[in-house]
Amino acid sequence: MSGGKAASRKAASREGETALVLGVPEAEPLVRPWRQREIGLPAHVTVLTPFLPAPRIDDVVRRELRALFMRYPAVDVTFREIRRFTGEPGVVFLAPEPAKPFVRLTEAVTGRWPGTPPYGGRYDEIVPHLTLGEDGAVDEAWVAGELPVTARVTAVSLLVRDAGGHWRPTEVFPLA
């Protein structure tokens, strides 16, 4: 089986997976060249993935998310630094400054829905980040020349993975 078909089947097997993300359209030009495999996934900082399975996100959950996010202000953020997570494969990312507002949002969601630890509980620490791509696939010198990127993050989007493995926005929750 080719790598593309295997990746497509893996993504399709995660149909209904959800993510809560803060879109950063100002960083899209830096992300687009390296993120072709995640069609539909915008430049973003993740609040929480996986969240609840899509069938469990009803009107009550949506109202609770809306109320929760309205308790937090919009965030003025700057991305100045390229960092990486080690592993196989490693991941190259931009670190948001300040990071604490992003941590607070994740803690608020996991506090309300404790059965939804970030990244399925694989990591002990919440590290806000804007993923560029896999280590070795990103032209870091080019990205560094485009920094800093500044943005005002004003809303959290709920994304759902469809049967084809593509992420689709289903709702936007404004921050205060």
Summary of the structure (lengths in Angstrom):
residues: 176
radius of gyration: 15.9
end to end distance: 48.0
largest distance: 48.0
contacts: 510
relative contact order: 0.27
helix: 33%
strand: 31%
